[in-house]
Amino acid sequence: MDKGLKMKRGFVVAGVLCSLLFGGMAFAEESAPVDCDSFVITPPAGWLRVAGMLSEKELNRLPNNIREHYTRPTSDVIFIDLSSPDAADAKSFKDNLNVIAIGEAIPLSDELIAELTTVLKAQYSAMFENFVLESAEKSKLNDVDVLLIKGSYGVLNYAVKMEQVLYPASSNAYVMTCSYDAQSENSASVIAACRKAMESIQIKD
């Protein structure tokens, strides 16, 4: 159970948090591959990169049930879509893609998938309103076996859907999370943009 419990550290909600609390953060539009510590990824066209972690002041603005589960990731890059018609509204949810390096190799197995399904359902149910785990199953990304998780939840009066991928590599594992407005008419294009970005990931190890 140890590895499964360690894994939940990688499934943090940094993407969701930064999409809600990006006051004071710096943004840079990315149109080329972004080189991170252990991976390279090409973001969706026109999406903005968030620079910086959540400060203590920003963390304190979060509900206790979310703040208690937040763990600063080993490596993190977040891209936010500010091009949609609703993005100019400060109160709207900002669709985003978050990539986290967990810091350890995690061999994907049926046993681990079952374990993570239980852990994540409990974790997200404790953090978010009306969390629904729609599916958690093995899939393929760039001919690599990955765990694909789909779900929906409510947070700070937003209805959110997500697609999350656990991507194992030889000396590390990566969690890529696409979070988007569940009521958006552009959800199909957001998912397509996120998946294309996920497929672009290149692991250095």
NULUMKOL-949827 format. One line per 10 residues: number of its first residue (from 1); their letters; for each residue y, z, x of N, C-alpha, C, O. Coordinates in Angstrom, 1 decimal, always signed. Example, Ala and Ser with C-alpha at 12.3 -4.5 7.8 and 13.67 -1.06 7.14 Angstrom:
1 = AS = -5.7/+7.8/+13.2/-4.5/+7.8/+12.3/-3.3/+7.8/+13.2/-3.3/+8.5/+14.2  -2.2/+7.1/+12.8/-1.1/+7.1/+13.7/+0.0/+7.9/+12.9/+1.1/+8.0/+13.4 $
//
This chain:
1 = MDKGLKMKRG = -1.2/+0.0/+0.8/+0.0/+0.0/+0.0/+1.3/+0.0/+0.9/+2.3/-0.4/+0.4  +1.1/+0.4/+2.1/+2.3/+0.5/+3.0/+3.1/-0.8/+3.1/+4.3/-0.7/+2.9  +2.4/-1.9/+3.4/+3.2/-3.1/+3.5/+3.9/-3.5/+2.2/+5.0/-4.0/+2.2  +3.2/-3.3/+1.1/+3.8/-3.7/-0.2/+5.0/-2.8/-0.5/+6.0/-3.4/-1.0  +5.0/-1.5/-0.1/+6.1/-0.7/-0.3/+7.2/-1.1/+0.6/+8.4/-1.0/+0.3  +6.9/-1.4/+1.9/+7.9/-1.9/+2.8/+8.6/-3.2/+2.3/+9.8/-3.4/+2.5  +7.8/-4.0/+1.7/+8.3/-5.3/+1.2/+9.4/-5.2/+0.2/+10.3/-6.0/+0.2  +9.4/-4.1/-0.6/+10.4/-4.0/-1.6/+11.8/-3.9/-1.0/+12.8/-4.1/-1.6  +11.9/-3.5/+0.3/+13.2/-3.4/+1.0/+13.8/-4.8/+1.1/+15.0/-5.0/+1.0  +12.9/-5.8/+1.2/+13.5/-7.2/+1.3/+14.0/-7.7/+0.0/+14.8/-8.6/+0.0 $
11 = FVVAGVLCSL = +13.5/-7.2/-1.1/+13.9/-7.7/-2.4/+15.2/-6.9/-2.9/+15.2/-6.4/-4.1  +16.2/-6.8/-2.1/+17.4/-6.1/-2.4/+18.2/-7.0/-3.3/+17.9/-8.2/-3.5  +19.3/-6.4/-3.9/+20.1/-7.2/-4.8/+21.4/-7.6/-4.2/+22.4/-7.7/-4.9  +21.4/-7.9/-2.9/+22.7/-8.2/-2.2/+23.3/-9.4/-2.9/+24.6/-9.4/-3.0  +22.6/-10.4/-3.2/+23.2/-11.6/-3.9/+23.9/-11.3/-5.1/+25.0/-11.8/-5.4  +23.2/-10.5/-6.0/+23.8/-10.1/-7.2/+25.1/-9.2/-7.0/+26.1/-9.4/-7.6  +25.0/-8.3/-6.1/+26.1/-7.4/-5.8/+27.3/-8.1/-5.3/+28.4/-7.9/-5.8  +27.1/-9.0/-4.4/+28.2/-9.7/-3.8/+28.8/-10.7/-4.8/+30.0/-11.0/-4.7  +28.1/-11.2/-5.7/+28.6/-12.1/-6.7/+29.5/-11.4/-7.7/+30.3/-12.0/-8.3  +29.3/-10.1/-7.8/+30.1/-9.3/-8.7/+31.3/-8.6/-8.0/+32.3/-8.4/-8.6 $
21 = LFGGMAFAEE = +31.1/-8.3/-6.7/+32.1/-7.5/-6.0/+32.5/-8.2/-4.7/+32.3/-7.7/-3.6  +33.1/-9.4/-4.8/+33.5/-10.1/-3.6/+35.0/-9.9/-3.3/+35.5/-10.7/-2.5  +35.6/-9.0/-3.9/+37.0/-8.7/-3.5/+37.1/-8.2/-2.1/+36.4/-7.3/-1.7  +38.0/-8.8/-1.3/+38.2/-8.4/+0.1/+37.2/-9.1/+1.0/+37.3/-8.9/+2.2  +36.3/-9.9/+0.5/+35.3/-10.6/+1.4/+35.9/-11.9/+1.8/+36.8/-12.5/+1.1  +35.4/-12.5/+2.9/+35.9/-13.8/+3.3/+34.9/-14.8/+2.9/+33.7/-14.6/+2.8  +35.4/-16.0/+2.6/+34.6/-17.1/+2.1/+34.8/-18.3/+3.0/+35.9/-18.5/+3.5  +33.8/-19.1/+3.2/+33.9/-20.3/+4.0/+33.0/-21.4/+3.4/+31.9/-21.1/+3.2  +33.6/-22.5/+3.1/+32.8/-23.6/+2.5/+31.9/-24.2/+3.5/+32.3/-24.6/+4.6  +30.6/-24.3/+3.2/+29.6/-24.8/+4.1/+29.1/-26.2/+3.6/+28.7/-26.3/+2.5 $
31 = SAPVDCDSFV = +29.1/-27.2/+4.5/+28.5/-28.5/+4.1/+27.5/-28.9/+5.1/+26.9/-30.0/+5.0  +27.2/-28.0/+6.1/+26.3/-28.3/+7.2/+25.3/-27.2/+7.3/+25.6/-26.1/+6.8  +24.2/-27.4/+8.0/+23.3/-26.3/+8.2/+23.9/-25.0/+8.8/+24.8/-25.1/+9.7  +23.5/-23.9/+8.3/+24.1/-22.6/+8.7/+23.0/-21.9/+9.6/+21.9/-21.7/+9.2  +23.4/-21.6/+10.8/+22.5/-21.0/+11.8/+22.6/-19.5/+11.8/+23.6/-18.9/+12.1  +21.5/-18.9/+11.3/+21.5/-17.4/+11.3/+20.6/-16.9/+12.4/+20.1/-17.7/+13.3  +20.3/-15.6/+12.5/+19.6/-15.0/+13.6/+18.3/-15.7/+13.8/+17.9/-16.0/+15.0  +17.5/-15.8/+12.8/+16.1/-16.3/+13.0/+15.8/-17.5/+12.1/+14.6/-17.9/+12.1  +16.8/-18.1/+11.4/+16.5/-19.2/+10.6/+17.8/-20.1/+10.5/+18.9/-19.6/+10.7  +17.6/-21.3/+10.0/+18.7/-22.2/+9.8/+18.5/-22.7/+8.3/+17.4/-23.0/+7.9 $
41 = ITPPAGWLRV = +19.6/-22.8/+7.5/+19.4/-23.2/+6.2/+20.7/-24.0/+5.8/+21.8/-23.7/+6.2  +20.5/-25.1/+5.0/+21.6/-25.9/+4.5/+21.9/-25.5/+3.0/+21.0/-25.6/+2.2  +23.1/-24.9/+2.8/+23.4/-24.5/+1.5/+23.7/-25.6/+0.5/+23.9/-26.8/+0.9  +23.7/-25.3/-0.8/+24.1/-26.4/-1.8/+25.5/-26.9/-1.5/+26.3/-26.1/-1.0  +25.7/-28.1/-1.7/+27.0/-28.7/-1.4/+28.1/-28.0/-2.2/+28.0/-27.9/-3.4  +29.2/-27.7/-1.5/+30.3/-27.1/-2.1/+30.2/-25.6/-2.3/+31.2/-24.9/-2.8  +29.1/-25.0/-2.1/+28.9/-23.5/-2.3/+29.6/-22.8/-1.1/+29.6/-23.4/+0.0  +30.1/-21.6/-1.3/+30.8/-20.9/-0.3/+29.9/-19.8/+0.3/+29.2/-19.1/-0.4  +30.1/-19.6/+1.6/+29.4/-18.6/+2.3/+30.2/-17.3/+2.2/+31.4/-17.3/+2.5  +29.5/-16.2/+1.9/+30.1/-14.9/+1.8/+30.0/-14.3/+3.2/+28.8/-14.2/+3.7 $
51 = AGMLSEKELN = +31.1/-13.8/+3.8/+31.0/-13.2/+5.1/+31.3/-11.7/+4.9/+32.3/-11.3/+4.3  +30.4/-10.9/+5.5/+30.6/-9.5/+5.4/+29.6/-8.8/+4.4/+29.1/-9.4/+3.5  +29.4/-7.5/+4.7/+28.5/-6.7/+3.9/+29.3/-5.9/+2.9/+30.5/-5.8/+3.0  +28.7/-5.3/+1.9/+29.4/-4.4/+1.0/+29.8/-3.2/+1.7/+29.1/-2.6/+2.4  +31.1/-2.8/+1.5/+31.6/-1.6/+2.1/+31.2/-0.4/+1.3/+30.7/-0.5/+0.2  +31.4/+0.8/+1.8/+31.1/+2.0/+1.1/+31.9/+2.1/-0.2/+31.4/+2.5/-1.3  +33.2/+1.6/-0.2/+34.0/+1.6/-1.4/+33.4/+0.7/-2.4/+33.4/+1.1/-3.6  +32.9/-0.5/-2.0/+32.4/-1.4/-3.0/+31.0/-0.9/-3.5/+30.8/-1.0/-4.7  +30.3/-0.3/-2.7/+29.0/+0.3/-3.1/+29.2/+1.4/-4.2/+28.5/+1.5/-5.1  +30.3/+2.2/-4.0/+30.6/+3.3/-4.9/+31.0/+2.8/-6.3/+31.0/+3.6/-7.2 $
61 = RLPNNIREHY = +31.4/+1.5/-6.4/+31.7/+1.0/-7.7/+30.5/+0.6/-8.5/+30.7/+0.3/-9.7  +29.4/+0.6/-7.9/+28.1/+0.2/-8.6/+27.6/+1.4/-9.4/+27.7/+2.5/-9.0  +26.8/+1.0/-10.5/+26.1/+2.1/-11.2/+25.1/+2.8/-10.3/+24.6/+2.1/-9.4  +24.9/+4.1/-10.5/+24.0/+4.8/-9.6/+22.6/+4.2/-9.5/+22.0/+4.2/-8.4  +22.0/+3.7/-10.6/+20.7/+3.2/-10.5/+20.6/+1.9/-9.7/+19.5/+1.6/-9.2  +21.7/+1.2/-9.5/+21.6/+0.0/-8.6/+21.9/+0.4/-7.2/+21.3/+0.0/-6.2  +22.9/+1.3/-7.0/+23.3/+1.7/-5.7/+22.2/+2.4/-4.9/+22.0/+2.3/-3.7  +21.4/+3.2/-5.7/+20.3/+4.0/-5.0/+19.2/+3.0/-4.5/+18.5/+3.4/-3.6  +19.1/+1.8/-5.0/+18.1/+0.9/-4.5/+18.6/-0.1/-3.5/+17.8/-0.9/-2.9  +19.9/-0.1/-3.2/+20.5/-1.0/-2.3/+20.1/-0.6/-0.9/+20.4/+0.5/-0.4 $
71 = TRPTSDVIFI = +19.6/-1.6/-0.1/+19.2/-1.4/+1.3/+19.9/-2.5/+2.1/+19.8/-3.7/+1.8  +20.6/-2.1/+3.1/+21.3/-3.1/+4.0/+20.2/-4.0/+4.7/+19.4/-3.4/+5.4  +20.2/-5.3/+4.5/+19.1/-6.1/+5.1/+19.2/-6.3/+6.6/+20.3/-6.1/+7.1  +18.1/-6.7/+7.2/+18.1/-7.0/+8.6/+19.0/-8.2/+8.9/+19.8/-8.1/+9.9  +18.9/-9.2/+8.2/+19.7/-10.4/+8.3/+19.9/-11.0/+7.0/+19.1/-11.0/+6.1  +21.2/-11.4/+6.7/+21.5/-11.8/+5.4/+22.6/-12.9/+5.4/+23.5/-12.8/+6.1  +22.4/-13.9/+4.5/+23.4/-14.9/+4.3/+23.4/-15.2/+2.8/+22.4/-15.3/+2.1  +24.6/-15.2/+2.2/+24.8/-15.4/+0.8/+25.7/-16.6/+0.5/+26.8/-16.7/+1.1  +25.3/-17.5/-0.4/+26.2/-18.6/-0.8/+26.5/-18.4/-2.3/+25.6/-18.1/-3.1  +27.7/-18.7/-2.6/+28.2/-18.5/-4.0/+28.8/-19.8/-4.5/+29.6/-20.5/-3.8 $
81 = DLSSPDAADA = +28.4/-20.2/-5.7/+29.0/-21.4/-6.3/+30.3/-21.1/-7.1/+30.2/-20.4/-8.1  +31.4/-21.6/-6.6/+32.6/-21.4/-7.3/+33.2/-22.7/-7.9/+34.3/-22.8/-8.2  +32.3/-23.6/-8.0/+32.7/-25.0/-8.5/+32.5/-25.2/-10.0/+33.0/-26.1/-10.6  +31.8/-24.3/-10.6/+31.5/-24.4/-12.0/+32.7/-24.2/-12.9/+33.6/-23.5/-12.4  +32.8/-24.7/-14.1/+34.0/-24.5/-14.9/+34.4/-23.1/-15.2/+35.5/-22.7/-15.3  +33.3/-22.2/-15.2/+33.6/-20.8/-15.5/+33.9/-20.0/-14.3/+34.3/-18.8/-14.4  +33.8/-20.6/-13.1/+33.9/-19.8/-11.8/+35.3/-19.2/-11.6/+35.4/-18.2/-11.0  +36.3/-19.9/-12.2/+37.7/-19.4/-12.0/+37.9/-18.1/-12.7/+38.8/-17.4/-12.4  +37.1/-17.8/-13.7/+37.2/-16.6/-14.5/+36.7/-15.5/-13.7/+35.5/-15.4/-13.4  +37.5/-14.5/-13.3/+37.1/-13.4/-12.5/+36.0/-12.6/-13.2/+35.3/-11.8/-12.5 $
91 = KSFKDNLNVI = +35.9/-12.7/-14.5/+34.9/-11.9/-15.2/+33.5/-12.6/-15.3/+32.6/-12.0/-15.8  +33.5/-13.8/-14.9/+32.2/-14.6/-15.0/+31.3/-14.3/-13.9/+31.7/-13.9/-12.8  +30.0/-14.4/-14.2/+29.0/-14.2/-13.2/+29.0/-15.4/-12.2/+29.1/-16.6/-12.7  +28.9/-15.2/-10.9/+28.9/-16.2/-9.9/+27.5/-16.6/-9.5/+26.8/-15.7/-8.9  +27.0/-17.8/-9.8/+25.7/-18.2/-9.4/+25.6/-18.1/-7.9/+26.6/-18.4/-7.2  +24.5/-17.7/-7.3/+24.4/-17.4/-5.9/+23.0/-17.6/-5.4/+22.0/-17.5/-6.1  +23.0/-17.8/-4.1/+21.7/-17.9/-3.3/+21.8/-16.9/-2.2/+22.7/-17.0/-1.4  +20.8/-16.1/-2.1/+20.8/-15.0/-1.0/+19.5/-15.2/-0.2/+18.4/-15.3/-0.8  +19.7/-15.1/+1.1/+18.5/-15.2/+2.0/+18.5/-14.0/+2.9/+19.5/-13.6/+3.5  +17.3/-13.3/+2.9/+17.1/-12.1/+3.7/+15.9/-12.2/+4.6/+14.9/-12.6/+4.2 $
101 = AIGEAIPLSD = +16.1/-11.8/+5.9/+15.0/-11.7/+6.8/+14.5/-10.2/+6.7/+15.3/-9.3/+6.9  +13.2/-10.1/+6.4/+12.7/-8.7/+6.2/+12.5/-8.0/+7.5/+12.6/-6.8/+7.6  +12.1/-8.7/+8.6/+12.0/-8.0/+9.9/+10.5/-7.8/+10.3/+10.3/-7.1/+11.2  +9.6/-8.3/+9.5/+8.2/-8.1/+9.8/+7.4/-9.3/+9.2/+7.8/-9.8/+8.2  +6.3/-9.6/+9.8/+5.4/-10.6/+9.3/+4.6/-10.1/+8.1/+4.1/-9.0/+8.2  +4.5/-10.8/+7.0/+3.8/-10.4/+5.8/+2.8/-11.5/+5.4/+3.2/-12.4/+4.8  +1.5/-11.3/+5.8/+0.5/-12.3/+5.4/+0.4/-12.3/+3.8/+0.3/-11.3/+3.2  +0.5/-13.5/+3.2/+0.5/-13.6/+1.8/-1.0/-13.6/+1.3/-1.8/-14.4/+1.8  -1.3/-12.7/+0.4/-2.7/-12.6/-0.1/-2.7/-12.3/-1.6/-1.6/-11.9/-2.1  -3.8/-12.6/-2.3/-3.8/-12.2/-3.7/-3.6/-10.8/-4.0/-3.0/-10.3/-4.9 $
111 = ELIAELTTVL = -4.1/-9.9/-3.0/-4.0/-8.5/-3.2/-2.5/-8.1/-3.0/-2.0/-7.3/-3.8  -1.8/-8.7/-2.1/-0.4/-8.4/-1.9/+0.5/-8.9/-3.1/+1.4/-8.2/-3.5  +0.1/-10.0/-3.6/+0.9/-10.6/-4.8/+0.7/-9.6/-6.0/+1.7/-9.3/-6.7  -0.5/-9.1/-6.2/-0.7/-8.2/-7.3/+0.1/-6.9/-7.1/+0.6/-6.3/-8.0  +0.1/-6.4/-5.8/+0.8/-5.2/-5.4/+2.3/-5.3/-5.6/+2.9/-4.4/-6.2  +2.8/-6.5/-5.1/+4.2/-6.7/-5.2/+4.7/-6.9/-6.7/+5.8/-6.4/-7.1  +3.8/-7.5/-7.5/+4.2/-7.6/-8.9/+4.4/-6.3/-9.5/+5.4/-6.1/-10.3  +3.6/-5.3/-9.2/+3.7/-4.0/-9.8/+4.9/-3.3/-9.2/+5.7/-2.7/-10.0  +5.1/-3.4/-7.9/+6.3/-2.7/-7.3/+7.6/-3.3/-7.8/+8.5/-2.5/-8.1  +7.7/-4.6/-7.8/+9.0/-5.2/-8.2/+9.3/-5.0/-9.6/+10.5/-4.8/-10.0 $
121 = KAQYSAMFEN = +8.3/-5.1/-10.5/+8.6/-4.8/-11.9/+9.1/-3.4/-12.1/+10.1/-3.2/-12.9  +8.6/-2.5/-11.4/+9.0/-1.1/-11.5/+10.4/-0.9/-10.9/+11.3/-0.3/-11.5  +10.6/-1.6/-9.8/+11.9/-1.5/-9.1/+13.1/-2.1/-9.9/+14.1/-1.5/-10.2  +12.8/-3.3/-10.4/+13.9/-4.0/-11.1/+14.1/-3.4/-12.5/+15.2/-3.4/-13.0  +13.0/-2.9/-13.1/+13.2/-2.2/-14.4/+14.0/-1.0/-14.3/+14.8/-0.6/-15.2  +14.0/-0.3/-13.1/+14.8/+0.9/-12.9/+16.2/+0.6/-12.6/+17.1/+1.4/-12.9  +16.4/-0.6/-12.1/+17.8/-1.0/-11.7/+18.6/-1.7/-12.8/+19.8/-1.5/-12.9  +17.9/-2.6/-13.5/+18.6/-3.5/-14.4/+18.2/-3.2/-15.9/+17.1/-2.6/-16.2  +19.0/-3.7/-16.8/+18.7/-3.6/-18.2/+17.8/-4.7/-18.7/+17.9/-5.9/-18.2  +16.8/-4.4/-19.5/+16.0/-5.4/-20.1/+15.3/-6.3/-19.2/+15.3/-7.5/-19.4 $
131 = FVLESAEKSK = +14.9/-5.8/-18.0/+14.3/-6.7/-17.0/+12.9/-7.3/-17.6/+12.1/-6.5/-18.1  +12.8/-8.6/-17.4/+11.5/-9.2/-17.8/+11.0/-10.0/-16.6/+11.7/-10.9/-16.1  +9.8/-9.7/-16.2/+9.2/-10.4/-15.1/+8.4/-11.6/-15.8/+7.4/-11.4/-16.4  +9.0/-12.8/-15.7/+8.4/-13.9/-16.4/+7.2/-14.5/-15.7/+6.2/-14.9/-16.3  +7.1/-14.4/-14.3/+6.0/-14.9/-13.6/+6.1/-14.5/-12.2/+7.2/-14.3/-11.6  +4.9/-14.3/-11.5/+4.8/-14.0/-10.1/+3.5/-14.7/-9.6/+2.4/-14.1/-9.9  +3.7/-15.8/-9.0/+2.5/-16.5/-8.6/+2.6/-17.3/-7.3/+3.8/-17.5/-6.8  +1.5/-17.6/-6.7/+1.5/-18.4/-5.5/+2.0/-19.8/-5.7/+1.6/-20.4/-6.7  +2.8/-20.3/-4.8/+3.3/-21.7/-5.0/+3.4/-22.3/-3.6/+3.0/-21.7/-2.6  +4.0/-23.5/-3.5/+4.2/-24.2/-2.2/+5.6/-24.5/-1.9/+6.4/-24.9/-2.8 $
141 = LNDVDVLLIK = +6.1/-24.3/-0.7/+7.4/-24.7/-0.3/+7.2/-25.2/+1.1/+6.9/-24.5/+2.1  +7.5/-26.5/+1.3/+7.4/-27.1/+2.6/+5.9/-27.0/+3.1/+5.7/-26.7/+4.3  +5.0/-27.1/+2.2/+3.5/-27.0/+2.6/+3.2/-25.6/+3.0/+2.1/-25.4/+3.6  +4.0/-24.6/+2.8/+3.7/-23.2/+3.1/+3.4/-22.5/+1.8/+4.1/-22.7/+0.8  +2.4/-21.6/+1.8/+2.1/-20.8/+0.7/+3.2/-19.7/+0.5/+3.4/-19.0/+1.5  +3.8/-19.7/-0.6/+4.9/-18.7/-0.9/+4.6/-18.0/-2.2/+3.8/-18.4/-3.0  +5.3/-16.9/-2.4/+5.2/-16.2/-3.7/+6.5/-16.5/-4.4/+7.6/-16.3/-3.9  +6.3/-17.1/-5.6/+7.4/-17.5/-6.5/+7.5/-16.5/-7.6/+6.6/-16.4/-8.4  +8.7/-15.9/-7.8/+8.9/-14.9/-8.8/+10.1/-15.4/-9.7/+11.1/-15.8/-9.2  +9.9/-15.3/-11.0/+10.9/-15.7/-12.0/+11.1/-14.5/-12.9/+10.2/-13.8/-13.3 $
151 = GSYGVLNYAV = +12.4/-14.2/-13.2/+12.6/-13.1/-14.1/+14.0/-13.2/-14.7/+14.8/-14.1/-14.4  +14.3/-12.2/-15.6/+15.7/-12.2/-16.2/+16.0/-10.7/-16.4/+15.1/-9.8/-16.5  +17.3/-10.4/-16.5/+17.7/-9.0/-16.6/+19.2/-9.0/-17.0/+19.9/-10.0/-17.0  +19.7/-7.8/-17.4/+21.1/-7.6/-17.6/+21.7/-6.7/-16.6/+21.0/-5.7/-16.2  +22.9/-7.0/-16.2/+23.6/-6.1/-15.2/+25.1/-6.2/-15.4/+25.6/-7.3/-15.5  +25.7/-5.0/-15.6/+27.2/-5.0/-15.7/+27.7/-6.0/-16.8/+28.7/-6.7/-16.6  +27.0/-6.0/-17.9/+27.3/-6.9/-19.1/+27.0/-8.4/-18.8/+27.5/-9.2/-19.6  +26.3/-8.7/-17.8/+26.0/-10.1/-17.5/+24.5/-10.3/-17.9/+23.7/-9.4/-17.7  +24.2/-11.5/-18.4/+22.8/-11.9/-18.6/+22.4/-12.8/-17.5/+23.0/-13.9/-17.3  +21.4/-12.4/-16.7/+21.1/-13.1/-15.4/+19.7/-13.6/-15.4/+18.8/-12.8/-15.8 $
161 = KMEQVLYPAS = +19.4/-14.7/-14.8/+18.1/-15.2/-14.5/+18.0/-15.4/-13.0/+18.9/-15.6/-12.3  +16.7/-15.3/-12.5/+16.6/-15.4/-11.1/+15.3/-16.1/-10.8/+14.3/-16.1/-11.5  +15.3/-16.8/-9.6/+14.1/-17.4/-9.0/+14.1/-16.8/-7.6/+15.0/-17.0/-6.8  +13.0/-16.2/-7.2/+12.9/-15.5/-5.9/+11.6/-16.0/-5.2/+10.6/-16.1/-5.8  +11.8/-16.3/-3.9/+10.7/-16.8/-3.1/+10.5/-15.9/-1.9/+11.4/-15.6/-1.1  +9.2/-15.5/-1.7/+8.8/-14.8/-0.5/+8.2/-15.8/+0.4/+7.1/-16.4/+0.1  +8.8/-16.1/+1.6/+8.4/-17.2/+2.5/+7.9/-16.5/+3.8/+8.7/-16.0/+4.6  +6.6/-16.5/+4.0/+6.1/-15.9/+5.2/+6.1/-16.8/+6.4/+6.0/-18.0/+6.3  +6.4/-16.2/+7.6/+6.4/-17.0/+8.8/+5.6/-16.2/+9.8/+5.1/-15.1/+9.6  +5.5/-16.7/+11.1/+4.6/-16.1/+12.0/+5.0/-14.7/+12.5/+4.1/-13.8/+12.7 $
171 = SNAYVMTCSY = +6.3/-14.4/+12.6/+6.7/-13.1/+13.1/+7.7/-12.5/+12.2/+8.3/-11.5/+12.5  +7.9/-13.1/+11.0/+8.9/-12.6/+10.1/+8.6/-13.0/+8.7/+7.6/-13.8/+8.5  +9.3/-12.5/+7.7/+9.1/-13.0/+6.3/+10.5/-13.1/+5.7/+11.4/-12.3/+6.1  +10.7/-14.0/+4.8/+12.1/-14.3/+4.3/+12.0/-14.2/+2.8/+11.1/-14.7/+2.1  +13.1/-13.6/+2.2/+13.2/-13.6/+0.7/+14.4/-14.4/+0.4/+15.5/-14.1/+0.8  +14.2/-15.4/-0.4/+15.3/-16.3/-0.9/+15.4/-16.1/-2.4/+14.5/-16.3/-3.2  +16.6/-15.7/-2.9/+16.8/-15.4/-4.3/+18.0/-16.2/-4.9/+19.1/-16.2/-4.4  +17.7/-16.9/-5.9/+18.7/-17.7/-6.6/+19.0/-16.9/-7.9/+18.1/-16.8/-8.8  +20.2/-16.5/-8.1/+20.6/-15.7/-9.3/+21.6/-16.5/-10.1/+22.6/-17.0/-9.4  +21.5/-16.7/-11.4/+22.4/-17.5/-12.1/+22.6/-17.0/-13.5/+21.8/-16.3/-14.1 $
181 = DAQSENSASV = +23.7/-17.4/-14.1/+24.1/-17.1/-15.5/+23.0/-17.6/-16.5/+22.8/-18.8/-16.6  +22.4/-16.7/-17.2/+21.3/-17.1/-18.1/+21.9/-17.9/-19.3/+21.1/-18.6/-19.9  +23.2/-17.8/-19.5/+23.7/-18.6/-20.7/+24.5/-19.8/-20.3/+25.1/-20.5/-21.1  +24.4/-20.2/-19.0/+25.1/-21.3/-18.5/+24.4/-22.6/-18.9/+23.2/-22.7/-19.0  +25.2/-23.6/-19.2/+24.7/-25.0/-19.6/+24.3/-25.7/-18.3/+23.6/-26.8/-18.4  +24.7/-25.2/-17.1/+24.4/-25.9/-15.9/+23.2/-25.3/-15.1/+23.0/-25.5/-13.9  +22.4/-24.5/-15.8/+21.4/-23.7/-15.1/+20.4/-24.7/-14.4/+19.9/-24.3/-13.3  +20.1/-25.8/-15.0/+19.1/-26.7/-14.4/+19.6/-27.2/-13.1/+18.8/-27.4/-12.1  +20.9/-27.6/-13.0/+21.5/-28.1/-11.8/+21.6/-27.0/-10.7/+21.4/-27.3/-9.5  +21.8/-25.8/-11.2/+21.9/-24.6/-10.2/+20.5/-24.4/-9.6/+20.4/-24.2/-8.4 $
191 = IAACRKAMES = +19.5/-24.4/-10.4/+18.1/-24.2/-9.9/+17.7/-25.3/-9.0/+17.2/-25.1/-7.9  +18.1/-26.6/-9.3/+17.8/-27.7/-8.4/+18.5/-27.6/-7.1/+17.9/-27.9/-6.1  +19.7/-27.1/-7.1/+20.5/-27.0/-5.9/+19.9/-25.9/-5.0/+19.8/-26.0/-3.8  +19.5/-24.8/-5.7/+18.9/-23.7/-4.9/+17.6/-24.1/-4.3/+17.3/-23.8/-3.1  +16.8/-24.8/-5.1/+15.5/-25.2/-4.5/+15.6/-26.2/-3.4/+14.9/-26.1/-2.4  +16.6/-27.1/-3.4/+16.8/-28.0/-2.3/+17.2/-27.2/-1.1/+16.8/-27.5/+0.0  +18.1/-26.2/-1.3/+18.5/-25.4/-0.1/+17.3/-24.6/+0.4/+17.2/-24.5/+1.7  +16.5/-24.0/-0.4/+15.3/-23.3/+0.0/+14.4/-24.2/+0.9/+13.8/-23.8/+1.9  +14.2/-25.5/+0.4/+13.4/-26.4/+1.1/+13.9/-26.8/+2.5/+13.2/-27.2/+3.4  +15.2/-26.5/+2.7/+15.9/-26.9/+4.0/+15.7/-25.9/+5.1/+16.0/-26.1/+6.2 $
201 = IQIKD = +15.1/-24.7/+4.7/+15.0/-23.6/+5.7/+14.2/-24.0/+6.9/+13.1/-24.6/+6.7  +14.7/-23.7/+8.0/+13.9/-23.9/+9.3/+13.8/-22.6/+10.0/+14.8/-21.9/+10.3  +12.6/-22.1/+10.3/+12.3/-20.9/+10.9/+12.3/-21.0/+12.4/+11.7/-22.0/+13.0  +13.0/-20.2/+13.1/+13.1/-20.3/+14.6/+11.9/-19.7/+15.3/+11.6/-20.1/+16.4  +11.2/-18.7/+14.7/+10.1/-18.1/+15.4/+8.8/-18.9/+15.4/+7.8/-18.5/+15.9 $
//
